[in-house]
Amino acid sequence: MSGAGRKRARKNDATMASSSVTLTIRQETVRTPLRVRSRKRSKLDTDSINTFDIPDSWNSLNVLQFLLEFSNKLPYITNCDMEKVINKLIERYSKEPDAVVRAKIISLLTNVATNYSFINTMPLINGLTTLLKNEVANMVKSQLLKSLLSITQRHINDNDICAHVLEAAIDLLDDHHHLVRCQSLKLIGWLSPASTLKLNSSESSSNFRSVPVVTNVVGIHQLVSRYIEDRDSRVRTSALQSMLTLHSRGIKLELPSYDRAVQSIKDDYEDVRINAMKMIWAISMEYSDSFYKSLLSGEENKLADEGFIKICGMMTDLSMKVRVEAAKLLGIFHPVSFKYLEQTLDKKIMSHLQKRKSDHEKKIERVKAGESAVSWSSGRVWKKDAPKPELTVDDVNLMESGACGAFVHGLEDEFMEVRIVTVESMCLLGQRYEPFAHLLTDFIVDMLNDEIESVRLAAIHCLKRLAHKITLRDDQLNIVLDLLKDRSTEIRNALRILLRSLHFATVPPLQFGVQALIRNLHQYREDQLSIWECLKDLGKDHGYLIMSFITDLLSLHPYFATSEADISDPSHIGIAIFIFSASTSYPLLVNYFPQFLFKHYSYLKDKYPDLVPVLKLGIRTKDFQNTNGDFDTHKFLKMTITKMNSVSSVNKEKKVLKFLLRDLCRIQELDKKLAGIAKCLSLYTECQLLWARIKEDDIWIGSDQLASRIEPSCWSATLQILEYSYRMEHLFTGLNIEKSALLRQLRALAHAILVLLLIRIKLGANIGRESIGAFTDQIRSLERPILYFKERIIGLESFLCSMGLPLNQLIQSLLGICTKSKDFGGQMDIFRIDNITELSEVARRLQDISSKIMNIIFSYSFPHFGDNTSLLEEDGSKINEDSLIQRVTAIVNEPKDKTDNVYRFTARLPVAINIDINFENVSDPSVIRILVTFPDRRTQLFTPKLADFHPCSSTGYHLSTKIVISHSAWSDVGYIEICPVITYQADHVEKQLTDWKSYLENGAFDLEPDSSISNSKYQLNGILKLCSPVHISIHPKKKFHS
């Protein structure tokens, strides 16, 4: 080692030694606790936010914080101040050096311009375009382009504005930053007019022989197409998306763009491949009759078939997202040749997609190549004219081998998303091509054995939609029936819906299906109603097949008398419903009924009127024929509605209304289809009876001092009217605008009664007994209730005017008092009593107001709840079921009510409870909640995920979810209540109207929202129960310590 090397080594050793010593010393020192220096957030001045004053001393962070807080207050700024805000934002933009702050200022300008229609956006567009030309920061240029797109879309029909903005965007297409190029391409896609740069171009791809096109849209398409081959994948994606945007706006894509899209499906990035596939689909659908010369075979195919083949090849892509999108696109290809559809179900190339050259064609090719036409060697030229080996496969495939069996690849995919989308696409193609539906039945039935529940469910729905085109074989039916044992309620319900739509051609499959349903009834008692409905539809469609095995169903013997079946047995009830429904389509079946079945018919028709049809059994049933068998509920409901409309005075005809209420309750029991409208009419009838009770109350008789000593029983009747009106509006579907307006007027009437009660009780309780100061406070406490009543009346007027409905006499009169009376003016002059010493004048003015309102509402007569002619058929004989009012219902399948099963868990720890509920006539499942009430009356509201709602029909949903509850320790087992509810938005502050005593004590509305749910008997808290609550037992116990 040299001297210099030894010196460096000694120096390094010394350094390492000193380091180690230092490390040892540090380890021996006592560690001091770390002190975290908290940075206080600068407190912005509220006045500066309101006036939009930004001090020059603020740095960029403070300005950005100010802009964020100002954006939250933007909706509350008046229109007159908005022009100043815009000018100050533009002024601040020119002073701000930070790019992030400038981008935020542009974003605020966009929000102002798009949300306020009175602002003239033309100068703003010109200003933003000027800023775009002078801007350097890439982030700000991208935000400027985004803002220009949002603002200019308001002037999409103005070609001059669009051309001006397009010119600025085209100039930035060559920018070095990808964000700027992406936003420019997006803006070009949305703002390019259909007539932009229309030229007659002779340029076309050599692979195309197109049907004559009048005009080729060249300019914008060629401009955007160049960036499909950009170096940045994000720009390539944006270019393809821009082309798709042009297509979605009705602008025809150029036919030569197909080749570029085909090249893009081989891109390394999945987003590019996905958008390239969409572009292939768009061009193939737009030019489906054009012909394309395949590079693989040299043959000409229709472009629709060629595009279908290309996307079939993407079913083997490495990316799951690409495979999902490819499967979706395959399902919406319309004009596809059947031979290519057939090939998607086989991984090997089929013979009809192979072109075999004849011997004559082979000889012609050899002669053209300068070779001998014979297949043996002449021996004259060494190795030159040697015969070529005979190829066993010298075929030319019309379809790539990778595209063969595309749907098979999708069904065998490892990801369930791909399998589900593949099943749905096959279903769409099967609905369009009936021969293809017969071919894919085997594959769809095989997917019923998939391990994922959602895949099995998609296969069931597919078979349901194809049921009218296919007939299941016995082996396929066995697979379907085995799925009835599935533990999933949703699978079983969907499978029964499938069985109801199937058509059986012979007796054995039908018999196997009935027997499987009966076994399923013993295994899952909670599916009883669904199984009976399935048996009803099966019997109705196959009455001619049941005669051969009716004796087996009823366990009858031709010679020996058998015991009578138990009428309470669910299996026998299902078989009886099956036979009765079959008799409607095959009346001769009645002759084979045993004697006891006639008696059972009478009982079952009364108990299950919606499941058992009306049969004309004749003289054989005269001793025990159903008295209600021929009862026409439609005619009875029509008569009831006519009687309701003939009631002129509620007070004079209370007995008639009570009889009508009884009849409506009977209709609900007899006919399930009419139960919804009958229940709605009964609630309205109850409101009429409550109104008669209010008008007859003793509180309106005598002086205010007497009224103060009477318990206001009409207060509870008024709250019931409010509750019933909300129930009619939100628990029933099919109400038109006129009926909804009538219910709102009903609530305004109830609100007026509450205001009257408050005025009379307050005045009667304080006149002559309180000091001036106390009485002044009592008078002022009436200000807010009267003010809210005024707001309600004005809001009702706005609602009626927006719907184009006329104002009736009640609303016009109340509106006249609220808007024209000085006491109901904007300042509420009646309550400015600081300098008033004679309080009798104030009391007189309040009494004058109450007398005016009383005269108006007591002269009001209840209108009829809709005209009965809108509910009748054209001949007027039956109720029109398409226009019926249906009630939102819920059936709780799980948990069961009051079972011996107890949920025991450690206190304060969560426990999950399975929830399984069927909903009917629900238009929006997002308003459904699960309400849990504990023994201490504490309540908890759970919001199910929308993904847990599975549609069963057009208006029916099945909810399968879990709720997690927790509670402190209990000494014993207790019940909790679980109930499905529906939430609604009240017209006004109704939550504080439930207790009239709180008005007397507090004298004002409480506007603060209550986090807990009110437990009042009046459901005015935005929640309506859909059924009776289910009681389950829980026992939270203390943790055991060993």
GIRA-V75884 format. One record per backbone hydrogen bond with DSSP energy under -1.0 kcal/mol. NH is the residue of the N-H (numbers start at 1). CO is the residue of the C=O. If there is no record, write none. Layout:
NH&CO ; NH&CO
This chain:
6&2 ; 7&3 ; 8&4 ; 9&5 ; 10&6 ; 11&7 ; 12&8 ; 13&9 ; 14&10 ; 15&11 ; 16&12 ; 17&13 ; 18&14 ; 19&15 ; 20&16 ; 21&17 ; 22&18 ; 23&19 ; 24&20 ; 25&21 ; 26&22 ; 27&23 ; 28&24 ; 29&25 ; 49&45 ; 50&46 ; 51&47 ; 52&48 ; 53&48 ; 58&55 ; 63&59 ; 64&60 ; 65&61 ; 66&62 ; 67&63 ; 68&64 ; 69&65 ; 70&66 ; 71&67 ; 73&69 ; 76&73 ; 77&74 ; 85&81 ; 86&82 ; 87&83 ; 88&84 ; 89&85 ; 90&86 ; 91&87 ; 92&88 ; 93&89 ; 94&90 ; 96&92 ; 102&98 ; 103&99 ; 104&100 ; 105&101 ; 106&102 ; 107&103 ; 108&104 ; 109&105 ; 110&106 ; 111&107 ; 112&108 ; 113&109 ; 114&110 ; 115&111 ; 116&112 ; 119&116 ; 125&121 ; 126&122 ; 127&123 ; 128&124 ; 129&125 ; 130&126 ; 131&127 ; 132&128 ; 133&129 ; 134&130 ; 135&131 ; 141&137 ; 142&138 ; 143&139 ; 144&140 ; 145&141 ; 146&142 ; 147&143 ; 148&144 ; 149&145 ; 150&146 ; 151&147 ; 152&148 ; 153&149 ; 154&151 ; 155&152 ; 158&155 ; 162&158 ; 163&159 ; 164&160 ; 165&161 ; 166&162 ; 167&163 ; 168&164 ; 169&165 ; 170&166 ; 171&167 ; 173&170 ; 175&172 ; 181&177 ; 182&178 ; 183&179 ; 184&180 ; 185&181 ; 186&182 ; 187&183 ; 188&184 ; 189&185 ; 190&186 ; 191&187 ; 192&188 ; 196&193 ; 198&195 ; 208&205 ; 209&291 ; 219&197 ; 222&218 ; 223&219 ; 224&220 ; 225&221 ; 226&222 ; 227&224 ; 228&225 ; 229&226 ; 230&227 ; 236&232 ; 237&233 ; 238&234 ; 239&235 ; 240&236 ; 241&237 ; 242&238 ; 243&239 ; 244&240 ; 245&241 ; 246&242 ; 247&243 ; 248&244 ; 249&245 ; 250&247 ; 251&246 ; 258&255 ; 261&257 ; 262&258 ; 263&259 ; 264&260 ; 266&263 ; 267&264 ; 273&269 ; 274&270 ; 275&271 ; 276&272 ; 277&273 ; 278&274 ; 279&275 ; 280&276 ; 281&277 ; 282&278 ; 283&279 ; 284&280 ; 285&281 ; 286&282 ; 287&283 ; 290&287 ; 291&209 ; 292&301 ; 293&207 ; 294&299 ; 298&294 ; 301&292 ; 303&290 ; 306&302 ; 307&303 ; 308&304 ; 309&305 ; 310&306 ; 311&307 ; 312&308 ; 313&309 ; 315&312 ; 317&314 ; 323&319 ; 324&320 ; 325&321 ; 326&322 ; 327&323 ; 328&324 ; 329&325 ; 330&326 ; 331&327 ; 332&329 ; 336&334 ; 341&337 ; 342&338 ; 343&339 ; 345&342 ; 346&343 ; 353&350 ; 354&351 ; 355&396 ; 362&358 ; 363&359 ; 364&360 ; 365&361 ; 366&362 ; 367&363 ; 368&364 ; 369&365 ; 370&367 ; 371&366 ; 396&355 ; 398&353 ; 403&400 ; 405&343 ; 407&344 ; 408&344 ; 409&405 ; 410&406 ; 411&407 ; 412&408 ; 419&415 ; 420&416 ; 421&417 ; 422&418 ; 423&419 ; 424&420 ; 425&421 ; 426&422 ; 427&423 ; 428&424 ; 429&425 ; 430&426 ; 431&427 ; 432&428 ; 433&429 ; 437&433 ; 438&434 ; 439&435 ; 440&436 ; 444&440 ; 445&441 ; 446&442 ; 447&443 ; 448&445 ; 449&446 ; 450&447 ; 456&452 ; 457&453 ; 458&454 ; 459&455 ; 460&456 ; 461&457 ; 462&458 ; 463&459 ; 464&460 ; 465&461 ; 466&462 ; 469&466 ; 470&466 ; 477&473 ; 478&474 ; 479&475 ; 480&476 ; 481&477 ; 482&478 ; 484&481 ; 485&482 ; 486&483 ; 492&488 ; 493&489 ; 494&490 ; 495&491 ; 496&492 ; 497&493 ; 498&494 ; 499&495 ; 500&496 ; 511&507 ; 512&508 ; 513&509 ; 514&510 ; 515&511 ; 516&512 ; 517&513 ; 518&514 ; 519&515 ; 520&516 ; 521&517 ; 522&518 ; 523&519 ; 524&520 ; 527&524 ; 528&525 ; 531&527 ; 532&528 ; 533&529 ; 534&530 ; 535&531 ; 536&532 ; 537&533 ; 538&534 ; 539&535 ; 540&536 ; 541&537 ; 542&538 ; 545&542 ; 549&546 ; 553&549 ; 554&550 ; 556&551 ; 569&566 ; 573&569 ; 574&570 ; 575&571 ; 576&572 ; 577&573 ; 578&574 ; 579&575 ; 580&576 ; 581&577 ; 582&578 ; 583&579 ; 586&582 ; 589&586 ; 590&587 ; 591&588 ; 592&589 ; 593&590 ; 600&596 ; 601&597 ; 602&598 ; 603&599 ; 604&600 ; 605&601 ; 606&602 ; 607&603 ; 608&604 ; 611&608 ; 612&608 ; 617&615 ; 621&618 ; 622&619 ; 629&626 ; 631&628 ; 636&632 ; 637&633 ; 638&634 ; 639&635 ; 640&636 ; 641&637 ; 642&638 ; 643&639 ; 644&640 ; 645&641 ; 647&644 ; 653&649 ; 657&653 ; 658&654 ; 659&655 ; 660&656 ; 661&657 ; 662&658 ; 663&659 ; 664&660 ; 665&661 ; 666&662 ; 667&663 ; 668&664 ; 669&665 ; 670&666 ; 671&667 ; 678&674 ; 679&675 ; 680&676 ; 681&677 ; 682&678 ; 683&679 ; 684&680 ; 685&681 ; 686&682 ; 687&683 ; 688&684 ; 689&685 ; 690&686 ; 691&687 ; 692&688 ; 693&689 ; 694&690 ; 695&691 ; 696&692 ; 697&694 ; 700&697 ; 701&698 ; 707&703 ; 708&704 ; 713&711 ; 715&712 ; 717&713 ; 718&714 ; 719&715 ; 720&716 ; 721&717 ; 722&718 ; 723&719 ; 724&720 ; 725&721 ; 726&722 ; 727&723 ; 728&724 ; 729&725 ; 730&726 ; 731&727 ; 733&886 ; 740&736 ; 741&737 ; 742&738 ; 743&739 ; 744&740 ; 745&741 ; 746&742 ; 747&743 ; 748&744 ; 749&745 ; 750&746 ; 751&747 ; 752&748 ; 753&749 ; 754&750 ; 755&751 ; 756&752 ; 757&753 ; 758&754 ; 759&755 ; 760&756 ; 761&757 ; 762&758 ; 763&759 ; 764&760 ; 765&761 ; 767&763 ; 769&766 ; 770&766 ; 775&771 ; 776&772 ; 777&773 ; 778&774 ; 779&775 ; 780&776 ; 781&777 ; 782&779 ; 783&780 ; 786&782 ; 787&783 ; 788&784 ; 789&785 ; 790&786 ; 791&787 ; 792&788 ; 793&789 ; 794&790 ; 795&791 ; 796&792 ; 797&793 ; 798&794 ; 799&795 ; 800&796 ; 801&797 ; 802&798 ; 803&799 ; 805&800 ; 812&808 ; 813&809 ; 814&810 ; 815&811 ; 816&812 ; 817&813 ; 818&814 ; 819&815 ; 820&816 ; 821&817 ; 825&822 ; 831&828 ; 832&829 ; 833&831 ; 839&837 ; 841&838 ; 843&839 ; 844&840 ; 845&841 ; 846&842 ; 847&843 ; 848&844 ; 849&845 ; 850&846 ; 851&847 ; 852&848 ; 853&849 ; 854&850 ; 855&851 ; 856&852 ; 857&853 ; 858&854 ; 866&864 ; 870&867 ; 871&868 ; 873&878 ; 880&871 ; 884&881 ; 886&733 ; 888&731 ; 889&920 ; 891&918 ; 893&916 ; 894&916 ; 898&1031 ; 903&1033 ; 905&1035 ; 907&1037 ; 908&967 ; 909&906 ; 911&965 ; 913&963 ; 915&961 ; 916&894 ; 917&959 ; 918&891 ; 919&957 ; 920&889 ; 922&955 ; 927&924 ; 928&925 ; 929&981 ; 930&942 ; 931&979 ; 932&940 ; 933&977 ; 934&938 ; 937&934 ; 940&932 ; 942&930 ; 948&945 ; 949&946 ; 950&958 ; 952&956 ; 953&956 ; 957&919 ; 958&950 ; 959&917 ; 960&948 ; 961&915 ; 963&913 ; 965&911 ; 970&1036 ; 974&1034 ; 976&1032 ; 977&933 ; 978&1030 ; 979&931 ; 981&929 ; 982&1024 ; 983&927 ; 984&1022 ; 990&988 ; 993&990 ; 1000&996 ; 1001&997 ; 1002&998 ; 1020&1018 ; 1024&982 ; 1026&980 ; 1030&978 ; 1032&976 ; 1034&974 ; 1035&903 ; 1037&905
